Amino acid sequence: MATLKTDVRPAGVIGRGLGWSTAGNLVLRVGNFAVSLIMARLIAPEQFGVFAVALTVWSVLGTLAEFGLGSDLVRARDPERRIPTVATMGLLTSGGLAAGMALLAGPLAAAFESPDSAPVIMVMAAALAVFGLGIVPAAMLQRAIRQGTLFLINGIALVCSSVTLTLLALLGHGPMALAIGQVTTQVVTVLGLYLATRLRPRFGFDRRIAAESAAFCLPLASANLLSWLLITLDNLIVARVLSPFELGLYVLAFNVSSWPMTAIGQSIRVVALPAFARLETRAEQGRALTAATGPVWAVALLVGVGLATLAQPAIGLLYGDRWRPAAAALAGLALFGAARVLFDLFATYLISLGATRPVLLVQIGWLLIMVPGMIAGVSWLGLAGAGLAHLVIGLGFVLPAYLVCLHRVGVRPAAILRSCLIPLLVIIPTAAALLGLAGLGLPDLAVLALGLAVAAGLYVVPLHRWWLRRIRTLEGVRS
């Protein structure tokens, strides 16, 4: 059986991997964004709300199906020996959860007070069944930091899915078009992963390996599940407290607010996990995290503040006037999206050390606070309250909790906070200028164009030397 070469020079492969990951995520983000623009004009908010229910269920169960098995392979010292057991565990978990999702489609749809979602949920269950087959090859590509290959696979899957769902939407299939598009994505992705790795499905079961994997994966899978619940239970709350129409608006706003996480956080996560694991000492790992935090935060903060201050023209221009009310939720959600990039970086660092239980504890506390906070925010302030609830809880609880966890593994919280200070100071006049620009009553396109110029002049130019110095510091961590 073919194997993947992973003993390459760290600096070169990590640099190329980060470049491919960042570029790939940006291109795929643009592609997904283009598809969302088409769908926003072919599918009404009420229909998108029906699909959002099915997507919520799929996202939560998909997190459980992965079970952290991919991360276990990425950081393992003996991946080849573990592959058959991991493949078997992945197939069993994804298959079992897919069956449960299909059988419980009716009750799940009823819980969201959206009975039309039941057949869409059943179709989405097929995507979940296929998902488990891709865990091993995806992990091996991530371990080898072959982000260019992953980008190509995901790009082909995006094209196939986009063509499928657009044709079905034009034929009037509404939310079912989106569901079939999701199934297409999973099938094409899994086929591409096996072709790229030249692996063949290999199953087996070793009790000792399974026990070791479970010890690492169970807290991580639980934390991932809670993480998805944190960003999907709000859909349930919005649907029940408000309406399916406002759920459609909220889901669109949340998707837009996730741009920093999708374009920046995910790019870094897939490289950071193997990169942190390759460093030989805890001191090197801690210095790498501190050096990475500032540049990552600087980029995420700019995107988040830009989306928050220019929410109205961005939504109006890109999605049309009927989606403009979604801007009420986007203001708070965009700032939360920037903070999520940091939270994900901290969690990835802890996972690379094998510290999955602290990540789980943070997620548990976050969920316990988020549910009543979200109910209160939505009840009092509607869609705007949902966004503000996420932001307040993130800054008031999640950030301090992760800093405590990092302190316990030898990373100084003061150093982390100092690395974030300069971008925070520079963003203040930038945010004030963007808010003033948004209130001038200019056409949406003019506001966005001028906003880009303002952000470049007040934030990017003054900060670029600082950013480059931090990048050079990060490159010299192992020197």
Secondary structure, 3 states (H helix, E strand, C coil): CCCCCCCCCHHHHHHHHHHHHHHHHHHHHHHHHHHHHHHHHHCCHHHHHHHHHHHHHHHHHHHHHHCCHHHHHHHCCCHHHHHHHHHHHHHHHHHHHHHHHHHCHHHHHHHCCCHHHHHHHHHHHHHHHHHHHHHHHHHHHHHCCCHHHHHHHHHHHHHHHHHHHHHHHHCCCCHHHHHHHHHHHHHHHHHHHHHHHCCCCCCCCCHHHHHHHHHHHHHHHHHHHHHHHHCCHHHHHHHHHCCHHHHHHHHHHHHHHCHHHHHHHHHHHHHHHHHHHHCCCHHHHHHHHHHHHHHHHHHHHHHHHHHHHCHHHHHHHHHCHHHHHHHHHHHHHHHHHHHHHHHHHHHHHHHHCCCHHHHHHHHHHHHHHHHHHHHHHHHHHCHHHHHHHHHHHHHHHHHHHHHHHHHHCCCCHHHHHHHHHHHHHHHHHHHHHHHHHHCCCCCHHHHHHHHHHHHHHHHHHHHHHHHHHHHHHHHCCCC
